Amino acid sequence: MKKLITGLALTIVMIAGCSSDEDELTDFYNAFQETVEVEKDIESVSQEFNSLESEKAELQGSLENATREELPEISSQLVDNTEARIEQLDAEVAIMEDSRSRMESSKQYIEEISDESNRKKAESLVNAMDARYQAHGEMIGSYKSVLESEKQIFEYLGEEDISQDEVDEQLNSLGEEYQKVEEKADAFEEETAKVNEIKKEIEELIKE
């Protein structure tokens, strides 16, 4: 499973313009860069999430040699782990909502950009970010759905009467859900790449 929690992979670049046209674009860009600053908090969320993923792998490994009496305890730990991972996804959603709020605030500077070409470039960046936020929401929604399915499987493992056929069926279904998550993650990465490209173009315009 690839790492899904991803921030906007650019450092903050505060740029001083040389002309009035550049100043107007710079004011927008520097305000927009606050979204990048906010998303830095995703790094700690990602680290905790990955730690929980490692813990899940260890717990799942212990299932192979577990006795019937040990299953309920391992099941409970796996359920707790899954709930903790869902909490980390919720934490990332909150960070992205803050990022989006900062992006919305930067829009006021677009109206002050007198150069039409620069204004359109700023608008294209905002539009690209909107698409990125949409893709992120779909990715996290898909991932949370998978984790809820995982939780159901782990809860089932703790019941008194379990069927291997039932477990296999649920695992097969889970595999299909994970494939959807991968597709959503790829889409989010594509939208992030588009944002980074437009940001780079604006940086070059300001530096000219």
N, CA, C and O of each residue as an XYZ file, in Angstrom:
832
protein
N       0.844     -1.204      0.000
C       0.000      0.000      0.000
C       0.876      1.249      0.000
O       1.697      1.411      0.903
N       0.736      2.098     -0.939
C       1.584      3.276     -0.999
C       1.180      4.262      0.094
O       0.062      4.225      0.608
N       2.104      5.129      0.428
C       1.818      6.164      1.414
C       0.783      7.119      0.842
O       0.987      7.694     -0.228
N      -0.323      7.288      1.548
C      -1.418      8.076      0.999
C      -1.447      9.513      1.523
O      -1.868     10.431      0.820
N      -1.005      9.690      2.736
C      -1.087     11.024      3.309
C       0.014     11.884      2.711
O       1.198     11.612      2.911
N      -0.365     12.903      1.990
C       0.591     13.680      1.217
C       0.305     15.172      1.326
O      -0.826     15.607      1.108
N       1.312     15.942      1.656
C       1.163     17.388      1.699
C       1.608     18.007      0.395
O       2.109     17.311     -0.488
N       1.434     19.287      0.268
C       1.879     20.003     -0.926
C       3.393     20.090     -0.861
O       3.952     20.797     -0.022
N       4.048     19.365     -1.755
C       5.496     19.155     -1.634
C       6.311     20.323     -2.173
O       7.096     20.162     -3.107
N       6.122     21.485     -1.588
C       6.929     22.637     -1.968
C       7.268     23.449     -0.725
O       6.458     23.561      0.194
N       8.462     24.010     -0.706
C       8.828     24.889      0.391
C       8.208     26.261      0.160
O       7.833     26.611     -0.959
N       8.109     27.018      1.223
C       7.533     28.358      1.102
C       8.573     29.310      0.505
O       9.720     29.361      0.949
N       8.156     30.035     -0.475
C       9.046     30.987     -1.133
C       8.379     32.363     -1.100
O       7.436     32.618     -1.850
N       8.861     33.230     -0.246
C       8.325     34.581     -0.166
C       9.140     35.442     -1.133
O      10.353     35.588     -0.986
N       8.457     35.997     -2.109
C       9.155     36.694     -3.186
C       8.766     38.168     -3.218
O       7.595     38.518     -3.068
N       9.747     39.011     -3.413
C       9.489     40.448     -3.529
C       9.484     40.839     -4.997
O      10.464     40.596     -5.701
N       8.402     41.440     -5.470
C       8.285     41.826     -6.870
C       9.093     43.071     -7.193
O       9.489     43.813     -6.295
N       9.338     43.299     -8.493
C      10.150     44.430     -8.918
C       9.311     45.536     -9.555
O       9.753     46.683     -9.611
N       8.133     45.221    -10.026
C       7.274     46.235    -10.644
C       5.908     46.145    -10.003
O       5.630     45.229     -9.228
N       5.049     47.110    -10.333
C       3.714     47.104     -9.741
C       2.935     45.861    -10.145
O       2.222     45.273     -9.333
N       3.078     45.462    -11.423
C       2.395     44.255    -11.887
C       2.891     43.033    -11.117
O       2.103     42.183    -10.700
N       4.193     42.962    -10.938
C       4.770     41.842    -10.207
C       4.390     41.897     -8.733
O       4.170     40.863     -8.103
N       4.314     43.104     -8.189
C       3.928     43.264     -6.788
C       2.530     42.711     -6.554
O       2.276     42.053     -5.545
N       1.633     42.976     -7.484
C       0.253     42.507     -7.336
C       0.186     40.982     -7.356
O      -0.531     40.373     -6.562
N       0.939     40.374     -8.268
C       0.974     38.920     -8.351
C       1.682     38.338     -7.127
O       1.306     37.281     -6.620
N       2.701     39.040     -6.671
C       3.453     38.584     -5.502
C       2.584     38.601     -4.251
O       2.636     37.675     -3.442
N       1.789     39.648     -4.092
C       0.901     39.729     -2.925
C      -0.042     38.525     -2.879
O      -0.265     37.933     -1.823
N      -0.586     38.179     -4.037
C      -1.463     37.001     -4.097
C      -0.684     35.740     -3.767
O      -1.123     34.914     -2.968
N       0.481     35.603     -4.393
C       1.255     34.370     -4.251
C       1.708     34.150     -2.808
O       1.637     33.035     -2.290
N       2.173     35.215     -2.170
C       2.626     35.080     -0.789
C       1.473     34.726      0.145
O       1.655     33.978      1.106
N       0.290     35.262     -0.138
C      -0.884     34.905      0.662
C      -1.255     33.444      0.410
O      -1.612     32.712      1.333
N      -1.165     33.038     -0.849
C      -1.491     31.659     -1.210
C      -0.536     30.671     -0.540
O      -0.936     29.562     -0.186
N       0.721     31.069     -0.368
C       1.729     30.189      0.205
C       1.404     29.772      1.645
O       1.996     28.824      2.161
N       0.481     30.463      2.286
C       0.087     30.059      3.631
C      -0.549     28.670      3.616
O      -0.541     27.972      4.630
N      -1.099     28.271      2.471
C      -1.655     26.920      2.380
C      -0.542     25.883      2.546
O      -0.749     24.828      3.147
N       0.635     26.194      2.011
C       1.769     25.288      2.119
C       2.234     25.197      3.563
O       2.553     24.115      4.057
N       2.269     26.340      4.236
C       2.689     26.370      5.640
C       1.752     25.511      6.494
O       2.204     24.745      7.345
N       0.462     25.647      6.262
C      -0.518     24.879      7.025
C      -0.333     23.380      6.800
O      -0.399     22.591      7.743
N      -0.105     23.001      5.560
C      -0.021     21.577      5.237
C       1.245     20.900      5.751
O       1.363     19.677      5.689
N       2.188     21.685      6.256
C       3.363     21.079      6.876
C       2.968     20.208      8.071
O       3.671     19.257      8.410
N       1.848     20.536      8.701
C       1.394     19.763      9.864
C       1.014     18.332      9.490
O       0.906     17.468     10.361
N       0.810     18.084      8.201
C       0.455     16.739      7.757
C       1.612     15.766      7.992
O       1.398     14.562      8.124
N       2.831     16.290      8.044
C       3.986     15.412      8.229
C       3.887     14.613      9.534
O       4.145     13.410      9.545
N       3.516     15.278     10.630
C       3.413     14.568     11.902
C       2.251     13.580     11.882
O       2.331     12.510     12.484
N       1.174     13.942     11.190
C       0.040     13.032     11.051
C       0.465     11.795     10.273
O       0.110     10.669     10.622
N       1.224     12.024      9.221
C       1.698     10.930      8.383
C       2.599      9.982      9.167
O       2.504      8.763      9.030
N       3.468     10.554      9.984
C       4.373      9.732     10.781
C       3.596      8.843     11.744
O       3.903      7.659     11.885
N       2.597      9.408     12.403
C       1.790      8.628     13.339
C       0.992      7.558     12.601
O       0.859      6.430     13.076
N       0.469      7.919     11.445
C      -0.302      6.961     10.651
C       0.572      5.785     10.239
O       0.160      4.630     10.352
N       1.770      6.076      9.765
C       2.681      5.017      9.338
C       3.091      4.127     10.501
O       3.273      2.921     10.336
N       3.237      4.727     11.677
C       3.561      3.943     12.872
C       2.425      2.980     13.193
O       2.661      1.829     13.558
N       1.203      3.454     13.057
C       0.035      2.604     13.300
C      -0.075      1.500     12.250
O      -0.497      0.386     12.559
N       0.302      1.806     11.025
C       0.299      0.790      9.970
C       1.290     -0.329     10.302
O       1.007     -1.507     10.082
N       2.452      0.055     10.833
C       3.448     -0.942     11.222
C       2.928     -1.805     12.368
O       3.142     -3.017     12.408
N       2.242     -1.147     13.295
C       1.657     -1.883     14.424
C       0.604     -2.869     13.935
O       0.519     -3.995     14.426
N      -0.198     -2.438     12.962
C      -1.221     -3.330     12.409
C      -0.573     -4.549     11.767
O      -1.043     -5.674     11.935
N       0.505     -4.318     11.033
C       1.189     -5.427     10.361
C       1.697     -6.454     11.381
O       1.610     -7.661     11.157
N       2.225     -5.958     12.497
C       2.721     -6.861     13.537
C       1.576     -7.666     14.153
O       1.705     -8.866     14.397
N       0.471     -6.995     14.396
C      -0.686     -7.679     14.977
C      -1.236     -8.727     14.019
O      -1.588     -9.832     14.431
N      -1.308     -8.376     12.750
C      -1.796     -9.337     11.767
C      -0.852    -10.536     11.661
O      -1.291    -11.669     11.463
N       0.452    -10.271     11.794
C       1.409    -11.360     11.760
C       1.222    -12.319     12.925
O       1.436    -13.524     12.790
N       0.821    -11.776     14.073
C       0.627    -12.621     15.251
C      -0.597    -13.521     15.115
O      -0.743    -14.489     15.861
N      -1.476    -13.203     14.164
C      -2.669    -14.026     13.959
C      -2.316    -15.420     13.436
O      -3.036    -16.388     13.682
N      -1.205    -15.508     12.716
C      -0.845    -16.772     12.075
C      -0.650    -17.905     13.085
O      -1.028    -19.047     12.821
N      -0.060    -17.588     14.237
C       0.210    -18.621     15.232
C      -0.651    -18.480     16.482
O      -0.389    -19.111     17.506
N      -1.688    -17.639     16.383
C      -2.533    -17.408     17.555
C      -3.471    -18.587     17.813
O      -3.964    -19.226     16.883
N      -3.703    -18.856     19.096
C      -4.683    -19.883     19.471
C      -6.069    -19.261     19.434
O      -6.211    -18.040     19.369
N      -7.086    -20.107     19.477
C      -8.469    -19.606     19.457
C      -8.721    -18.698     20.650
O      -9.487    -17.739     20.558
N      -8.069    -19.005     21.779
C      -8.264    -18.204     22.988
C      -7.604    -16.831     22.870
O      -8.031    -15.876     23.519
N      -6.576    -16.734     22.051
C      -5.851    -15.469     21.908
C      -6.494    -14.528     20.893
O      -6.208    -13.331     20.879
N      -7.350    -15.066     20.057
C      -7.942    -14.246     18.987
C      -8.726    -13.021     19.482
O      -8.569    -11.941     18.913
N      -9.562    -13.150     20.519
C     -10.327    -11.976     20.952
C      -9.445    -10.792     21.347
O      -9.778     -9.647     21.041
N      -8.331    -11.054     22.018
C      -7.442     -9.964     22.441
C      -6.779     -9.310     21.240
O      -6.704     -8.085     21.146
N      -6.298    -10.144     20.321
C      -5.667     -9.589     19.116
C      -6.695     -8.820     18.291
O      -6.402     -7.762     17.734
N      -7.900     -9.373     18.224
C      -8.990     -8.706     17.506
C      -9.256     -7.328     18.090
O      -9.418     -6.353     17.355
N      -9.300     -7.251     19.414
C      -9.566     -5.975     20.079
C      -8.467     -4.959     19.783
O      -8.742     -3.782     19.551
N      -7.232     -5.422     19.793
C      -6.110     -4.517     19.513
C      -6.150     -4.022     18.069
O      -5.836     -2.864     17.796
N      -6.533     -4.892     17.160
C      -6.635     -4.493     15.765
C      -7.763     -3.483     15.552
O      -7.630     -2.556     14.753
N      -8.855     -3.664     16.261
C      -9.967     -2.709     16.171
C      -9.521     -1.340     16.685
O      -9.789     -0.313     16.061
N      -8.836     -1.341     17.831
C      -8.344     -0.078     18.398
C      -7.369      0.600     17.427
O      -7.398      1.818     17.249
N      -6.521     -0.199     16.814
C      -5.556      0.335     15.862
C      -6.264      0.975     14.675
O      -5.874      2.046     14.210
N      -7.297      0.314     14.195
C      -8.037      0.844     13.040
C      -8.729      2.151     13.386
O      -8.735      3.087     12.587
N      -9.308      2.214     14.569
C      -9.970      3.450     15.005
C      -8.955      4.586     15.123
O      -9.259      5.737     14.812
N      -7.739      4.246     15.580
C      -6.689      5.260     15.695
C      -6.272      5.758     14.317
O      -6.003      6.946     14.145
N      -6.216      4.868     13.341
C      -5.859      5.285     11.983
C      -6.939      6.174     11.380
O      -6.637      7.126     10.660
N      -8.199      5.861     11.675
C      -9.297      6.705     11.192
C      -9.180      8.104     11.791
O      -9.449      9.097     11.117
N      -8.780      8.178     13.058
C      -8.597      9.476     13.709
C      -7.508     10.293     13.021
O      -7.623     11.514     12.911
N      -6.455      9.627     12.557
C      -5.390     10.327     11.854
C      -5.871     10.859     10.507
O      -5.470     11.942     10.081
N      -6.724     10.100      9.846
C      -7.299     10.596      8.590
C      -8.169     11.816      8.854
O      -8.158     12.772      8.079
N      -8.925     11.783      9.952
C      -9.752     12.935     10.313
C      -8.884     14.157     10.622
O      -9.248     15.291     10.311
N      -7.731     13.901     11.241
C      -6.808     14.997     11.550
C      -6.284     15.626     10.268
O      -6.133     16.845     10.182
N      -6.007     14.789      9.272
C      -5.530     15.320      7.997
C      -6.632     16.126      7.304
O      -6.363     17.166      6.703
N      -7.848     15.647      7.392
C      -8.972     16.379      6.800
C      -9.069     17.778      7.408
O      -9.296     18.757      6.696
N      -8.896     17.864      8.728
C      -8.972     19.159      9.407
C      -7.865     20.094      8.917
O      -8.095     21.289      8.730
N      -6.675     19.552      8.710
C      -5.561     20.360      8.209
C      -5.864     20.866      6.802
O      -5.598     22.025      6.484
N      -6.416     20.003      5.971
C      -6.732     20.404      4.605
C      -7.857     21.436      4.573
O      -7.890     22.291      3.688
N      -8.768     21.359      5.526
C      -9.824     22.365      5.604
C      -9.233     23.727      5.964
O      -9.668     24.760      5.456
N      -8.240     23.711      6.846
C      -7.541     24.952      7.201
C      -6.797     25.492      5.983
O      -6.812     26.693      5.712
N      -6.151     24.590      5.258
C      -5.447     24.983      4.038
C      -6.412     25.632      3.055
O      -6.104     26.662      2.455
N      -7.562     25.030      2.900
C      -8.541     25.563      1.952
C      -9.030     26.937      2.388
O      -9.277     27.807      1.553
N      -9.168     27.129      3.683
C      -9.583     28.432      4.195
C      -8.540     29.495      3.861
O      -8.886     30.618      3.493
N      -7.259     29.137      3.991
C      -6.191     30.085      3.646
C      -6.205     30.388      2.151
O      -5.966     31.521      1.733
N      -6.488     29.362      1.355
C      -6.549     29.571     -0.080
C      -7.691     30.523     -0.444
O      -7.538     31.393     -1.301
N      -8.828     30.345      0.215
C      -9.969     31.226     -0.046
C      -9.617     32.675      0.293
O     -10.025     33.602     -0.407
N      -8.857     32.860      1.372
C      -8.466     34.211      1.784
C      -7.551     34.869      0.759
O      -7.555     36.090      0.603
N      -6.767     34.047      0.062
C      -5.835     34.608     -0.924
C      -6.551     35.129     -2.168
O      -5.978     35.900     -2.938
N      -7.803     34.709     -2.364
C      -8.542     35.116     -3.561
C      -8.752     36.626     -3.637
O      -8.861     37.179     -4.731
N      -8.807     37.291     -2.499
C      -9.056     38.733     -2.507
C      -7.965     39.488     -3.253
O      -8.206     40.572     -3.785
N      -6.760     38.912     -3.293
C      -5.648     39.577     -3.970
C      -5.741     39.453     -5.483
O      -5.124     40.229     -6.213
N      -6.510     38.481     -5.954
C      -6.636     38.303     -7.405
C      -7.318     39.515     -8.036
O      -6.949     39.942     -9.130
N      -8.305     40.059     -7.346
C      -9.038     41.207     -7.875
C      -8.136     42.425     -8.052
O      -8.443     43.317     -8.842
N      -7.027     42.464     -7.320
C      -6.127     43.607     -7.374
C      -5.045     43.460     -8.439
O      -4.237     44.368     -8.636
N      -5.028     42.312     -9.129
C      -4.027     42.093    -10.178
C      -4.514     42.741    -11.472
O      -5.478     42.270    -12.076
N      -3.859     43.811    -11.897
C      -4.309     44.571    -13.066
C      -3.919     43.903    -14.383
O      -4.640     44.018    -15.374
N      -2.792     43.212    -14.396
C      -2.346     42.541    -15.620
C      -3.218     41.304    -15.853
O      -3.278     40.406    -15.012
N      -3.894     41.271    -17.008
C      -4.843     40.193    -17.284
C      -4.180     38.817    -17.307
O      -4.742     37.847    -16.798
N      -2.999     38.731    -17.890
C      -2.301     37.457    -17.974
C      -1.932     36.941    -16.577
O      -2.091     35.758    -16.276
N      -1.443     37.842    -15.744
C      -1.089     37.455    -14.373
C      -2.324     37.052    -13.578
O      -2.298     36.114    -12.781
N      -3.411     37.793    -13.819
C      -4.651     37.481    -13.090
C      -5.163     36.093    -13.468
O      -5.609     35.334    -12.607
N      -5.096     35.768    -14.760
C      -5.554     34.455    -15.204
C      -4.674     33.339    -14.628
O      -5.157     32.253    -14.305
N      -3.382     33.629    -14.507
C      -2.474     32.628    -13.952
C      -2.810     32.382    -12.477
O      -2.793     31.243    -12.010
N      -3.111     33.445    -11.761
C      -3.496     33.306    -10.347
C      -4.801     32.520    -10.228
O      -4.953     31.665     -9.355
N      -5.732     32.828    -11.120
C      -7.016     32.120    -11.099
C      -6.828     30.639    -11.413
O      -7.509     29.785    -10.843
N      -5.908     30.342    -12.315
C      -5.669     28.940    -12.675
C      -5.084     28.170    -11.491
O      -5.343     26.978    -11.325
N      -4.299     28.858    -10.677
C      -3.729     28.208     -9.494
C      -4.826     27.890     -8.483
O      -4.857     26.806     -7.900
N      -5.715     28.839     -8.288
C      -6.831     28.622     -7.362
C      -7.730     27.489     -7.857
O      -8.166     26.645     -7.074
N      -7.999     27.478     -9.148
C      -8.843     26.417     -9.719
C      -8.182     25.049     -9.571
O      -8.847     24.051     -9.290
N      -6.867     25.019     -9.764
C      -6.131     23.759     -9.623
C      -6.178     23.275     -8.174
O      -6.293     22.078     -7.912
N      -6.089     24.213     -7.249
C      -6.150     23.833     -5.833
C      -7.540     23.321     -5.473
O      -7.676     22.381     -4.690
N      -8.579     23.946     -6.048
C      -9.936     23.464     -5.800
C     -10.074     22.003     -6.234
O     -10.657     21.180     -5.528
N      -9.524     21.703     -7.411
C      -9.572     20.332     -7.920
C      -8.768     19.400     -7.008
O      -9.148     18.248     -6.797
N      -7.671     19.901     -6.479
C      -6.828     19.103     -5.581
C      -7.560     18.806     -4.279
O      -7.524     17.677     -3.788
N      -8.224     19.813     -3.717
C      -8.986     19.588     -2.483
C     -10.096     18.558     -2.721
O     -10.358     17.709     -1.869
N     -10.737     18.644     -3.879
C     -11.792     17.693     -4.226
C     -11.222     16.274     -4.297
O     -11.807     15.331     -3.765
N     -10.081     16.140     -4.959
C      -9.454     14.827     -5.094
C      -9.019     14.283     -3.736
O      -9.115     13.084     -3.473
N      -8.547     15.173     -2.889
C      -8.128     14.745     -1.548
C      -9.320     14.236     -0.751
O      -9.235     13.206     -0.082
N     -10.427     14.961     -0.825
C     -11.620     14.536     -0.104
C     -12.100     13.166     -0.558
O     -12.510     12.342      0.261
N     -12.049     12.925     -1.859
C     -12.469     11.632     -2.390
C     -11.514     10.526     -1.961
O     -11.941      9.411     -1.661
N     -10.223     10.836     -1.934
C      -9.233      9.840     -1.509
C      -9.432      9.455     -0.045
O      -9.452      8.272      0.295
N      -9.577     10.449      0.808
C      -9.743     10.168      2.238
C     -11.065      9.453      2.492
O     -11.132      8.542      3.317
N     -12.116      9.864      1.784
C     -13.411      9.203      1.946
C     -13.326      7.735      1.576
O     -13.898      6.880      2.253
N     -12.608      7.445      0.497
C     -12.444      6.064      0.051
C     -11.620      5.270      1.058
O     -11.917      4.110      1.345
N     -10.590      5.906      1.586
C      -9.721      5.221      2.543
C     -10.464      4.939      3.848
O     -10.308      3.868      4.434
N     -11.265      5.893      4.299
C     -12.019      5.672      5.531
C     -13.017      4.532      5.365
O     -13.279      3.782      6.305
N     -13.568      4.409      4.171
C     -14.487      3.310      3.886
C     -13.761      1.976      4.016
O     -14.310      1.012      4.551
N     -12.520      1.924      3.524
C     -11.713      0.712      3.626
C     -11.434      0.384      5.097
O     -11.532     -0.769      5.516
N     -11.091      1.397      5.858
C     -10.771      1.154      7.270
C     -11.998      0.694      8.048
O     -11.881     -0.115      8.968
N     -13.157      1.198      7.691
C     -14.381      0.721      8.336
C     -14.603     -0.756      8.006
O     -15.057     -1.521      8.857
N     -14.288     -1.154      6.784
C     -14.414     -2.558      6.390
C     -13.389     -3.414      7.139
O     -13.692     -4.523      7.579
N     -12.181     -2.883      7.275
C     -11.157     -3.580      8.054
C     -11.641     -3.801      9.481
O     -11.504     -4.890     10.040
N     -12.202     -2.762     10.049
C     -12.685     -2.838     11.426
C     -13.715     -3.946     11.585
O     -13.701     -4.679     12.574
N     -14.604     -4.066     10.611
C     -15.621     -5.120     10.659
C     -14.981     -6.506     10.640
O     -15.419     -7.407     11.355
N     -13.948     -6.673      9.823
C     -13.252     -7.959      9.758
C     -12.577     -8.272     11.097
O     -12.663     -9.391     11.603
N     -11.912     -7.272     11.654
C     -11.208     -7.486     12.921
C     -12.193     -7.785     14.051
O     -11.914     -8.596     14.934
N     -13.341     -7.122     14.010
C     -14.358     -7.416     15.025
C     -14.875     -8.847     14.869
O     -15.129     -9.534     15.858
N     -15.024     -9.280     13.638
C     -15.513    -10.633     13.363
C     -14.536    -11.679     13.899
O     -14.955    -12.722     14.400
N     -13.251    -11.403     13.795
C     -12.241    -12.345     14.273
C     -12.338    -12.574     15.776
O     -11.857    -13.587     16.284
N     -12.958    -11.639     16.488
C     -13.082    -11.770     17.936
C     -14.335    -12.495     18.371
O     -14.535    -12.728     19.563
N     -15.195    -12.860     17.410
C     -16.428    -13.561     17.768
C     -16.148    -15.035     18.073
O     -15.105    -15.574     17.704
N     -17.094    -15.663     18.747
C     -16.913    -17.056     19.154
C     -16.899    -18.004     17.961
O     -16.041    -18.883     17.873
N     -17.828    -17.831     17.060
C     -17.921    -18.716     15.897
C     -17.545    -17.949     14.636
O     -18.279    -17.066     14.191
N     -16.399    -18.294     14.067
C     -15.962    -17.628     12.839
C     -15.714    -18.674     11.750
O     -15.362    -19.821     12.026
N     -15.907    -18.245     10.533
C     -15.728    -19.131      9.379
C     -14.587    -18.627      8.516
O     -14.533    -17.442      8.189
N     -13.678    -19.509      8.148
C     -12.562    -19.119      7.283
C     -13.071    -18.642      5.937
O     -12.510    -17.721      5.344
N     -14.147    -19.277      5.451
C     -14.723    -18.851      4.176
C     -15.236    -17.422      4.263
O     -15.082    -16.641      3.324
N     -15.849    -17.083      5.397
C     -16.368    -15.726      5.588
C     -15.221    -14.728      5.647
O     -15.301    -13.646      5.067
N     -14.155    -15.096      6.349
C     -12.986    -14.215      6.447
C     -12.382    -13.993      5.061
O     -12.060    -12.864      4.693
N     -12.230    -15.083      4.292
C     -11.652    -14.973      2.950
C     -12.502    -14.089      2.044
O     -11.976    -13.303      1.256
N     -13.809    -14.225      2.164
C     -14.714    -13.432      1.330
C     -14.579    -11.944      1.653
O     -14.547    -11.100      0.757
N     -14.503    -11.644      2.941
C     -14.372    -10.248      3.352
C     -13.019     -9.678      2.932
O     -12.927     -8.512      2.549
N     -11.980    -10.493      3.001
C     -10.653    -10.030      2.602
C     -10.585     -9.763      1.102
O      -9.940     -8.810      0.666
N     -11.247    -10.602      0.319
C     -11.282    -10.386     -1.124
C     -11.990     -9.075     -1.462
O     -11.551     -8.325     -2.335
N     -13.081     -8.814     -0.765
C     -13.826     -7.576     -0.969
C     -12.973     -6.376     -0.568
O     -13.005     -5.325     -1.208
N     -12.211     -6.561      0.506
C     -11.348     -5.482      0.986
C     -10.274     -5.151     -0.038
O      -9.919     -3.987     -0.225
N      -9.757     -6.186     -0.703
C      -8.742     -5.960     -1.727
C      -9.257     -5.083     -2.847
O      -8.525     -4.243     -3.369
N     -10.512     -5.273     -3.220
C     -11.121     -4.462     -4.274
C     -11.267     -3.005     -3.807
O     -11.063     -2.073     -4.585
N     -11.618     -2.827     -2.541
C     -11.761     -1.482     -1.998
C     -10.418     -0.766     -1.971
O     -10.342      0.429     -2.258
N      -9.357     -1.494     -1.628
C      -8.029     -0.889     -1.597
C      -7.602     -0.443     -2.994
O      -6.896      0.556     -3.138
N      -8.022     -1.168     -4.009
C      -7.703     -0.780     -5.378
C      -8.327      0.577     -5.706
O      -7.711      1.405     -6.378
N      -9.538      0.795     -5.232
C     -10.207      2.073     -5.446
C      -9.457      3.198     -4.737
O      -9.341      4.308     -5.256
N      -8.950      2.892     -3.541
C      -8.180      3.889     -2.801
C      -6.928      4.269     -3.590
O      -6.576      5.445     -3.681
N      -6.268      3.275     -4.152
C      -5.072      3.533     -4.952
C      -5.389      4.455     -6.123
O      -4.612      5.356     -6.437
N      -6.520      4.229     -6.760
C      -6.917      5.057     -7.892
C      -7.172      6.499     -7.448
O      -6.781      7.447     -8.128
N      -7.834      6.650     -6.298
C      -8.097      7.990     -5.766
C      -6.790      8.672     -5.366
O      -6.628      9.878     -5.554
N      -5.859      7.892     -4.815
C      -4.562      8.448     -4.414
C      -3.784      8.920     -5.637
O      -3.143      9.970     -5.601
N      -3.839      8.145     -6.719
C      -3.169      8.538     -7.959
C      -3.752      9.841     -8.502
O      -3.025     10.712     -8.980
N      -5.077      9.958     -8.421
C      -5.737     11.172     -8.901
C      -5.316     12.381     -8.069
O      -5.097     13.466     -8.607
N      -5.203     12.189     -6.765
C      -4.772     13.281     -5.889
C      -3.338     13.697     -6.207
O      -3.025     14.887     -6.236
N      -2.481     12.728     -6.442
C      -1.091     13.032     -6.780
C      -1.007     13.802     -8.095
O      -0.171     14.693     -8.245
N      -1.869     13.459     -9.039
C      -1.889     14.163    -10.322
C      -2.311     15.619    -10.139
O      -1.726     16.522    -10.738
N      -3.325     15.840     -9.313
C      -3.787     17.209     -9.067
C      -2.720     18.013     -8.323
O      -2.549     19.205     -8.575
N      -2.006     17.361     -7.409
C      -0.930     18.041     -6.688
C       0.176     18.441     -7.652
O       0.738     19.529     -7.531
N       0.495     17.574     -8.606
C       1.526     17.877     -9.601
C       1.117     19.089    -10.441
O       1.956     19.927    -10.773
N      -0.173     19.181    -10.786
C      -0.656     20.316    -11.567
C      -0.495     21.622    -10.789
O      -0.081     22.642    -11.339
N      -0.831     21.571     -9.498
C      -0.684     22.756     -8.643
C       0.776     23.179     -8.578
O       1.096     24.359     -8.727
N       1.651     22.221     -8.356
C       3.077     22.537     -8.250
C       3.627     23.143     -9.541
O       4.493     24.017     -9.502
N       3.122     22.681    -10.673
C       3.576     23.214    -11.955
C       3.147     24.671    -12.125
O       3.937     25.500    -12.576
N       1.913     24.984    -11.772
C       1.436     26.363    -11.899
C       2.154     27.275    -10.907
O       2.470     28.422    -11.220
N       2.405     26.755     -9.714
C       3.156     27.535     -8.727
C       4.537     27.887     -9.276
O       5.011     29.012     -9.117
N       5.163     26.931     -9.912
C       6.488     27.152    -10.486
C       6.426     28.225    -11.564
O       7.313     29.075    -11.652
N       5.376     28.189    -12.387
C       5.224     29.176    -13.452
C       5.064     30.578    -12.868
O       5.624     31.539    -13.395
N       4.302     30.696    -11.783
C       4.106     32.004    -11.150
C       5.412     32.502    -10.545
O       5.734     33.686    -10.644
N       6.159     31.608     -9.925
C       7.452     31.989     -9.351
C       8.361     32.549    -10.450
O       9.060     33.540    -10.239
N       8.348     31.916    -11.610
C       9.200     32.377    -12.712
C       8.736     33.737    -13.230
O       9.555     34.577    -13.605
N       7.417     33.951    -13.250
C       6.892     35.243    -13.690
C       7.338     36.356    -12.739
O       7.717     37.444    -13.172
N       7.289     36.071    -11.469
C       7.654     37.081    -10.462
C       9.135     37.400    -10.505
O       9.538     38.542    -10.281
N       9.943     36.396    -10.793
C      11.390     36.576    -10.777
C      11.905     37.270    -12.039
O      13.038     37.752    -12.060
N      11.083     37.326    -13.091
C      11.541     37.923    -14.357
C      11.864     39.408    -14.187
O      12.262     40.067    -15.147
